[in-house]
């Protein structure tokens, strides 16, 4: 009896549409269909992570009548799966002859030649795009419970997650909509936003010493969340009174915040980047661990992340103290560790990472390169950091630009000269969609 031929189809299958079904139907005509379902990590390598995680997408795809079985495809490259399965046919829409997937296509053709396999390329279904559909579905999928979970999924799907400071709704829209193409033609973007106590206080004309209470900050936060869909990380300073933490967590989760960062200092806040840290006290590590436990027990969603910020290096207490605290905070339930430093180079945080990586209590690491801004993301990745927060750059760029414009108007006693250096009225109007 002649053995049944095999077809292979690689799919992301986040949002299934008629184009996907057409591909699977064609593949089924050539043989039993194996779907190589791209993992979250594979998808994150070239675009945003999917709305649905791998297991949910697998359940959907394996119940389509044209599909015989589903296997994970760990990268955009099909080679490993093709060499393992040796299908007679690979079926893919003809849209990958150009753009980012062109190299992937060439490797498929080369691999299939080993066993005389054939590439089948049905005509791409026009006017259908998962990306366009996603934009229409954002309002449905980005409910608080779904939004909360995206940061944790990003951390486990990408080499590093890029977070940029947002101090109002307009900066949130910049982060939401901005992307550029890198040298490989892949779209790159910021993965989420950082609600900073420093920039939030500065925009309100107050010092960064918790003068702006959490109620006021959450009002500002809600304005950002109303017009964006990406994950947001909230800077909670030291979290305030232990008894008040459950109410803060409830408010943050209700707004759709993905994570809270809490620092292990006590007393009146003094910004860690000040050179003089006299009279600044670090919390007893056991007391701070109790705060972490309180937050973990108060959260409604397990995907809401608790990130412990260690200030030992800021206060010159050394690497040993920082590592001891990291162990304790991890055991208490922290989901990640932010090791803070104000050195000009990242050497001390890399030393911390190297030692902590050996611990059985190791959890993902977070970097805030405000002072060691020369560091490249590739070096953070190499040293085990999974999340980088650019904590204040948008406000720092906005202030001198606004100050310079004000000076130009004052000097010339009219606005014409300033018009040459700022965007037009029409551009600013068009930033805000009227839908």
C-alpha positions in Angstrom: 0.0 0.0 0.0 1.3 3.4 -1.0 2.2 5.6 2.0 0.1 8.7 2.4 2.0 11.9 1.5 2.6 14.6 4.0 2.0 18.4 3.8 3.6 21.0 6.2 2.1 24.4 7.0 3.7 26.9 9.3 1.2 29.2 11.0 1.0 31.8 13.8 -2.8 31.4 13.9 -3.4 34.1 16.5 -6.5 35.3 14.6 -7.7 32.7 12.1 -9.3 34.0 8.9 -10.4 32.7 5.5 -6.8 33.0 4.2 -5.6 30.5 6.7 -8.4 28.1 6.0 -7.7 28.3 2.3 -4.0 27.4 2.9 -5.0 24.4 5.0 -7.5 23.2 2.5 -5.0 23.3 -0.3 -2.4 21.5 1.9 -4.9 18.8 2.7 -5.4 18.1 -1.0 -1.7 17.2 -1.2 -1.5 15.0 1.9 -2.0 14.7 5.7 -1.4 18.2 7.1 1.1 18.9 9.9 0.9 22.4 11.2 4.1 23.9 12.6 2.5 26.3 15.0 4.9 29.2 15.8 5.6 29.6 19.5 5.2 33.0 21.2 9.0 33.3 21.1 9.1 32.7 17.3 6.3 35.3 16.7 8.0 37.8 19.0 11.1 37.6 16.9 9.5 39.5 14.1 6.3 41.2 15.4 4.2 41.7 18.6 3.4 38.6 20.6 0.0 37.1 19.8 -3.2 37.8 21.8 -3.6 34.0 22.5 -0.7 32.0 24.0 0.6 28.9 22.3 -1.6 26.3 24.1 -4.8 28.2 23.3 -3.8 28.6 19.6 -2.9 24.8 19.5 -6.3 23.8 20.8 -8.0 25.8 18.1 -5.8 24.6 15.2 -5.8 20.9 16.1 -9.6 21.0 15.9 -9.7 22.2 12.3 -10.8 19.4 10.1 -8.0 19.8 7.6 -5.3 19.4 10.2 -3.8 16.0 11.1 -1.4 17.1 13.9 0.2 20.2 15.4 3.9 20.5 16.4 5.7 23.6 17.8 7.9 25.6 15.5 10.4 27.4 17.7 11.7 29.9 15.2 10.8 31.5 11.9 13.2 29.1 10.3 11.4 25.9 9.2 14.6 23.8 8.8 14.6 21.8 12.1 10.9 20.7 11.7 11.3 20.0 8.0 14.4 17.8 8.6 12.5 15.9 11.3 9.2 15.4 9.4 10.4 15.3 5.8 7.1 16.4 4.3 6.5 15.9 0.6 5.0 19.4 0.4 5.3 22.7 2.2 2.3 25.0 1.6 2.5 28.8 2.1 0.8 31.8 0.5 2.8 33.5 -2.3 3.1 36.7 -0.2 6.4 35.6 1.3 8.4 36.0 -1.9 9.1 39.5 -0.7 9.9 41.1 2.6 11.1 39.7 5.9 10.1 36.0 5.1 12.0 35.9 1.7 15.1 34.3 3.3 12.9 31.8 5.2 11.4 30.8 1.9 14.7 30.3 0.2 15.9 28.0 3.1 12.6 26.0 2.7 13.3 25.4 -1.0 16.9 24.4 -0.3 15.9 22.0 2.5 13.1 20.3 0.5 15.6 19.5 -2.3 17.2 16.9 0.0 14.3 14.5 -0.5 12.7 16.0 -3.6 10.0 17.8 -1.7 8.0 20.6 -3.3 6.9 24.1 -2.3 3.3 24.9 -3.1 2.3 28.6 -3.1 -1.4 29.3 -3.4 -2.3 32.9 -4.3 -2.4 35.1 -1.3 -5.9 36.0 -0.1 -6.2 39.7 -0.7 -7.7 42.2 1.7 -7.1 40.0 4.7 -4.6 40.8 7.3 -4.2 39.5 10.9 -2.4 42.8 11.7 -5.4 44.9 10.5 -7.9 42.6 12.3 -5.9 43.0 15.5 -6.2 46.7 15.4 -9.9 46.4 15.2 -10.0 43.9 18.0 -7.8 45.8 20.4 -10.8 47.2 22.3 -12.1 43.7 23.0 -8.8 41.9 23.7 -7.2 44.7 25.8 -9.5 44.4 28.7 -7.6 44.8 32.0 -7.3 41.0 32.7 -5.8 40.4 29.2 -3.6 43.5 29.3 -2.1 42.5 32.7 -0.8 39.2 31.4 1.0 40.5 28.4 4.1 41.7 30.2 4.8 38.3 31.7 4.3 36.7 28.3 6.6 39.2 26.7 9.4 38.5 29.3 9.2 34.8 28.5 9.0 35.3 24.7 11.6 37.9 23.9 15.3 38.3 24.5 14.6 41.6 26.2 11.5 43.7 26.8 11.9 47.4 26.1 9.9 49.8 28.4 9.8 53.6 27.9 8.7 56.3 30.4 5.3 57.8 29.8 4.2 60.8 31.8 0.9 61.6 30.1 -1.5 60.3 27.5 0.4 61.9 24.6 3.6 60.2 25.4 1.6 57.0 25.8 0.4 57.4 22.2 4.0 57.8 21.0 5.0 54.5 22.6 1.8 52.9 21.4 2.3 53.8 17.7 6.0 54.2 17.1 7.9 51.5 15.2 11.0 51.5 13.0 12.6 48.8 10.7 16.0 47.5 11.8 18.7 46.5 9.4 17.1 43.1 8.9 13.8 44.7 7.9 12.0 43.6 11.1 9.7 46.1 12.8 11.0 47.1 16.2 9.1 48.9 18.9 8.8 49.6 22.6 6.9 46.8 24.3 5.4 48.9 27.1 5.3 52.0 29.3 6.8 53.0 32.6 4.8 55.2 35.0 7.6 57.0 36.8 7.1 58.7 40.2 9.9 61.1 39.2 8.4 62.2 35.9 4.8 62.2 37.3 5.9 64.5 40.1 7.9 66.7 37.8 5.0 67.3 35.4 3.0 68.4 38.5 5.7 70.7 39.6 6.4 68.8 42.8 9.6 67.1 44.2 10.1 63.4 43.8 9.6 62.6 47.5 6.1 61.0 47.3 4.5 64.5 47.4 2.1 63.2 44.7 0.0 60.6 46.3 -1.1 57.3 44.7 -4.7 58.6 44.1 -3.4 61.5 42.0 -1.0 59.3 40.1 -3.7 56.7 39.3 -5.8 59.5 37.8 -2.9 60.3 35.4 -2.4 56.6 34.8 -6.0 56.1 33.8 -5.6 58.8 31.1 -2.7 56.9 29.6 -4.5 53.5 29.8 -7.6 54.9 28.1 -5.8 55.6 24.8 -3.2 52.8 24.8 -3.1 49.0 24.7 0.5 48.1 25.7 1.6 46.8 29.1 2.4 49.4 31.8 4.8 49.1 34.7 4.0 51.2 37.8 6.7 52.8 39.9 5.4 52.5 43.5 8.5 53.9 45.3 8.5 51.9 48.6 4.8 51.1 48.5 3.8 53.2 51.5 2.1 51.6 54.5 1.8 47.8 54.5 -1.9 48.1 55.4 -2.6 50.3 52.4 -0.9 48.0 49.8 -4.0 45.8 49.0 -6.0 48.9 48.0 -3.2 50.1 45.7 -2.9 46.7 44.1 -6.7 46.6 43.6 -6.6 50.0 41.8 -3.7 49.0 39.6 -5.2 45.7 38.5 -8.5 47.4 37.8 -6.7 49.8 35.5 -4.9 47.0 33.7 -1.4 47.6 35.0 0.9 44.7 34.4 3.5 45.1 37.1 4.5 47.1 40.2 8.0 48.0 41.1 8.7 48.5 44.8 12.0 49.6 46.3 13.5 48.5 49.6 14.0 51.9 51.2 12.0 53.4 54.0 11.2 56.9 55.3 10.8 60.1 53.2 11.8 59.3 49.6 15.0 60.7 48.2 15.7 60.0 44.5 18.4 57.3 44.2 20.3 59.3 41.6 21.1 62.1 44.0 24.8 61.9 44.9 24.2 62.6 48.6 22.3 59.6 50.1 22.9 60.7 53.7 20.1 59.7 56.1 18.6 57.4 53.5 17.7 54.1 55.1 17.2 50.7 53.6 14.4 48.5 54.9 15.1 45.4 56.9 15.1 42.7 54.3 12.6 40.5 56.2 10.2 43.5 56.6 10.5 44.1 52.8 10.0 40.4 52.1 6.7 40.8 54.1 5.7 43.6 51.8 6.2 41.4 48.8 4.2 38.6 50.3 1.4 41.1 51.1 1.3 42.2 47.5 1.3 38.6 46.2 -1.5 37.7 48.5 -3.5 40.8 47.6 -3.4 40.5 43.8 -6.4 39.0 42.0 -4.4 38.0 38.9 -1.3 35.8 39.2 0.1 37.4 36.0 0.3 40.8 37.8 4.0 41.0 38.4 5.8 42.1 41.6 9.2 43.5 40.9 11.6 44.1 43.8 14.0 47.0 43.5 17.2 46.5 45.4 19.0 49.7 46.6 22.1 48.1 48.1 24.5 49.3 45.4 23.0 52.8 45.5 23.7 53.0 49.3 27.2 51.4 49.0 26.3 48.3 50.9 28.0 46.1 48.4 27.3 43.1 46.2 27.0 40.6 49.1 24.1 42.5 50.7 22.3 42.9 47.3 22.6 39.1 46.6 21.3 38.2 50.1 18.3 40.5 49.6 17.6 39.1 46.1 17.5 35.5 47.5 15.0 36.6 50.2 12.8 38.6 47.9 12.7 35.8 45.4 11.6 33.4 48.1 8.9 35.8 49.2 7.3 35.7 45.8 8.9 38.5 43.7 8.6 37.8 40.0 11.7 39.8 39.0 14.6 41.8 40.5 15.5 45.3 39.6 19.2 45.8 40.6 19.7 49.6 40.8 22.9 51.4 40.2 24.1 55.0 39.5 27.5 54.1 38.2 28.6 55.4 34.8 29.3 51.8 33.7 27.1 48.6 34.1 30.0 46.6 35.6 28.5 46.2 39.1 25.0 45.1 37.9 26.7 42.6 35.6 28.7 41.3 38.5 25.4 40.9 40.5 23.8 39.2 37.5 26.6 36.7 37.1 26.4 35.6 40.7 22.6 35.6 41.1 22.3 33.5 37.9 23.9 30.6 39.8 21.2 30.7 42.5 18.3 28.2 42.6 16.1 31.2 43.4 17.1 33.1 40.2 14.3 35.2 38.7 14.4 37.6 35.7 16.5 40.8 36.0 15.5 44.4 35.3 17.9 47.2 34.4 17.3 51.0 34.4 20.2 52.5 32.5 19.7 56.2 33.4 23.4 56.8 34.4 25.0 53.9 32.5 23.3 54.9 29.3 26.2 53.7 27.1 25.2 50.1 27.6 23.7 48.3 24.6 20.7 46.1 24.9 22.7 43.2 23.4 25.0 43.4 26.4 22.1 43.4 28.9 20.8 40.3 27.2 24.2 38.7 27.3 24.3 39.3 31.1 20.8 37.8 31.7 18.6 40.9 31.9 15.1 40.4 30.5 13.6 43.9 30.9 15.1 47.3 30.3 13.4 50.5 31.5 14.2 53.9 29.9 12.9 55.7 32.9 12.9 59.4 32.2 14.1 60.2 28.6 10.9 61.5 27.1 10.4 64.1 29.8 14.1 65.1 29.7 13.8 65.6 26.0 10.5 67.5 26.2 11.6 70.1 28.8 14.6 71.6 26.8 12.5 71.6 23.6 9.7 73.5 25.3 12.1 75.9 27.1 13.8 76.7 23.8 10.5 77.4 22.0 9.4 79.7 24.9 12.7 81.6 24.6 12.4 82.0 20.8 8.9 83.5 21.2 10.0 85.8 24.0 13.0 87.0 22.1 11.2 87.6 18.7 7.9 88.8 20.2 6.1 86.5 17.8 5.8 82.8 17.0 7.0 82.6 13.4 10.6 81.7 14.3 9.4 79.0 16.6 7.2 77.5 13.9 10.3 76.4 12.0 11.3 74.1 14.9 8.0 72.5 15.9 5.4 70.4 14.2 2.4 72.0 12.5 -1.0 72.4 13.9 -2.4 69.9 11.4 0.1 67.3 12.5 -0.7 67.7 16.2 -4.4 67.5 15.4 -3.9 64.3 13.4 -2.1 62.6 16.2 -5.4 62.1 18.0 -7.8 59.9 16.1 -11.4 61.0 16.2 -13.2 57.6 16.3 
